């Protein structure tokens, strides 16, 4: 956090937080505590009956999801095809406290967290900032492709549902540096 706003991945933090806040406030996203079903490692749409879901039904029939990355038929509601979803650069294994990548699956915490424990209990970082992730983030942040916000928010929600023991107490929006605000507008 000391390196903010000039850290290596501040675009990913900004875009992910913005996407999560917008979609959670709009009621488009539900957390795992909203429903009792456990999400699988690979995403599979639920077959539950939903009341007042007519808008989503019409949208999926008239405008079926397409993969944002390769334009193949997508998995509703992710807008990613199964191949692109499978190829996303997962951040595994990682330190359960700070989410920095680890080389050993058996390692409990990274060396930094062991020597200098951070002021938070858990960081959830589902993907490495590689391959398709920088593309999705920068297209959202600098080119206003809001479909990417929806996708990133859903992917983050899946990660929170799988990794968080409880619903997060808060989602912290990290503000842009004043010089970055000028370039975004």
C-alpha positions in Angstrom: 0.0 0.0 0.0 2.9 2.3 0.6 3.7 2.4 -3.2 0.2 3.6 -4.1 -0.6 5.3 -6.5 2.5 4.4 -8.5 2.4 0.7 -7.7 2.7 -1.9 -10.5 -0.9 -3.0 -10.5 -2.9 0.0 -9.4 -5.0 -0.1 -12.6 -6.2 -3.5 -11.6 -7.1 -2.4 -8.1 -9.0 0.7 -9.3 -11.0 -1.1 -12.0 -11.8 -4.1 -9.8 -13.0 -2.0 -6.9 -15.1 0.3 -9.2 -16.7 -2.7 -10.9 -17.6 -4.4 -7.7 -19.1 -1.3 -6.1 -21.2 -0.4 -9.2 -22.6 -3.9 -9.6 -23.2 -4.6 -5.9 -25.0 -1.3 -5.4 -27.1 -1.9 -8.5 -28.2 -5.3 -7.2 -26.7 -7.1 -10.2 -24.4 -9.2 -8.0 -25.1 -11.4 -5.1 -22.6 -12.8 -2.6 -22.5 -16.4 -1.6 -24.2 -15.5 1.7 -27.2 -14.3 -0.3 -27.7 -17.9 -1.5 -26.8 -21.2 0.1 -25.4 -22.8 -3.1 -21.6 -23.2 -3.2 -19.9 -22.1 -6.4 -17.8 -24.7 -8.2 -14.2 -24.3 -9.2 -15.4 -24.0 -12.8 -18.3 -21.7 -13.3 -21.7 -23.3 -14.1 -24.8 -21.2 -14.3 -27.5 -22.1 -11.8 -30.7 -23.7 -12.9 -32.8 -22.2 -10.1 -36.1 -20.6 -10.7 -35.9 -16.8 -10.2 -38.9 -14.5 -9.7 -38.8 -11.2 -11.6 -35.9 -12.3 -13.7 -37.7 -11.5 -17.0 -35.2 -8.9 -18.1 -32.3 -11.3 -17.9 -34.2 -14.0 -19.7 -35.1 -11.7 -22.6 -31.6 -10.3 -22.8 -30.1 -13.8 -22.9 -32.5 -14.9 -25.6 -32.3 -11.8 -27.8 -28.6 -11.1 -27.1 -26.9 -14.3 -26.1 -23.5 -13.8 -24.4 -20.4 -13.6 -26.5 -16.9 -14.0 -25.2 -15.3 -10.6 -24.8 -11.8 -12.0 -25.6 -12.4 -14.3 -28.7 -16.1 -13.6 -29.7 -17.1 -17.3 -29.3 -20.4 -18.1 -27.6 -20.1 -17.2 -24.0 -21.2 -18.7 -20.7 -24.1 -16.7 -19.2 -23.6 -14.3 -17.4 -19.8 -14.2 -17.7 -19.4 -13.2 -21.3 -16.4 -15.6 -21.6 -16.3 -18.8 -23.5 -15.2 -21.9 -21.5 -11.8 -21.9 -23.1 -11.0 -18.3 -22.2 -12.4 -18.7 -18.7 -10.2 -21.8 -18.2 -7.1 -19.9 -19.5 -7.4 -16.9 -17.2 -4.1 -16.6 -15.2 -5.2 -17.8 -11.7 -3.2 -16.5 -8.7 -2.5 -20.0 -7.3 -0.8 -20.8 -5.0 -0.7 -17.5 -3.1 -0.3 -16.2 0.4 -3.7 -16.3 2.1 -3.0 -13.1 3.9 -1.5 -10.7 1.2 -2.2 -12.8 -1.9 1.4 -12.6 -3.2 2.2 -15.6 -5.4 4.0 -18.5 -3.7 6.2 -21.2 -5.2 5.2 -23.9 -2.8 1.6 -25.1 -2.2 2.6 -26.2 1.3 3.8 -22.8 2.4 1.4 -21.3 4.9 2.3 -17.6 4.6 4.9 -15.6 2.6 8.1 -14.5 4.3 7.0 -10.9 4.4 3.7 -11.7 6.2 5.6 -13.9 8.7 8.1 -11.1 9.5 5.8 -8.1 9.2 2.1 -9.1 9.5 0.0 -6.6 7.5 -2.9 -4.7 9.1 -5.5 -6.8 7.4 -6.6 -10.5 7.7 -7.0 -11.5 4.1 -6.5 -10.2 0.5 -8.4 -11.8 -2.3 -6.6 -11.5 -5.7 -8.0 -14.2 -8.0 -5.8 -13.5 -11.0 -2.3 -12.5 -11.9 -2.0 -9.3 -13.9 -1.0 -11.1 -17.0 -2.4 -12.3 -20.4 -6.1 -11.2 -20.7 -6.4 -9.4 -17.4 -4.5 -6.2 -18.3 -6.6 -6.1 -21.6 -9.9 -6.2 -19.7 -8.8 -3.7 -17.0 -7.4 -1.1 -19.4 -10.3 -1.4 -21.8 -12.6 -0.7 -18.9 -10.6 2.0 -17.3 -9.5 4.0 -20.3 -11.9 3.1 -23.0 -15.2 2.8 -21.0 -16.0 -0.7 -22.0 -18.5 -1.3 -19.2 -19.1 -5.0 -20.2 -15.6 -5.6 -18.9 -16.7 -4.1 -15.5 -19.5 -6.6 -15.3 -17.2 -9.5 -16.2 -14.5 -8.4 -13.7 -17.0 -7.9 -11.0 -18.6 -11.4 -11.5 -15.1 -13.0 -11.5 -14.2 -11.1 -8.3 -17.5 -12.2 -6.7 -16.8 -15.8 -7.5 -13.4 -15.5 -5.9 -14.9 -13.8 -2.8 -17.5 -16.6 -2.6 -14.9 -19.3 -2.8 -12.1 -17.8 -0.6 -13.7 -15.6 2.0 -14.8 -17.3 5.2 -17.3 -14.5 5.8 -18.8 -11.7 3.8 -16.2 -8.9 3.6 -16.8 -6.1 6.1 -16.0 -3.5 3.5 -14.8 -3.1 0.0 -12.2 -0.3 -0.1 -12.2 2.0 -3.1 -8.7 3.1 -3.9 -8.8 6.6 -5.4 -6.9 7.5 -8.5 -3.8 9.7 -8.3 -4.6 13.3 -9.4 -2.4 12.9 -12.5 -4.2 9.7 -13.5 -7.6 11.4 -13.2 -6.7 13.8 -16.0 -5.8 10.9 -18.4 -8.9 8.9 -17.6 -11.4 11.8 -18.3 
